[in-house]
Amino acid sequence: MAEENNRWRIFLFGVLLGGVIGSVLTFLVADKVRRQLRERGIDISGKLDEVVATIREKGDEFLSRAREVVKEAVKEGKEVRSELEKRFKKEE
């Protein structure tokens, strides 16, 4: 039992240590990549603005199309409901 608890402690310590090391390395690498991009003259914020604009445009198109589809589905649903009501009234 004590050996099993010891294994869990070692495992958790390893996970914690790995997380810390991974975080530190991420910050170091991210800073290096950021510097390299600046040296090459690549403007990340400008690219992000373009991506956001494209996403908004496509999102608006999708939303417009989705509204059309939903309106058509509601219209067809009302027609089917009306047909069913007529059939059921005839049967009574």
Secondary structure, 3 states (H helix, E strand, C coil): CHHHHHHHHHHHHHHHHHHHHHHHHHHHHHHHHHHHHHHHCCCHHHHHHHHHHHHHHHHHHHHHHHHHHHHHHHHHHHHHHHHHHHHHHHHC
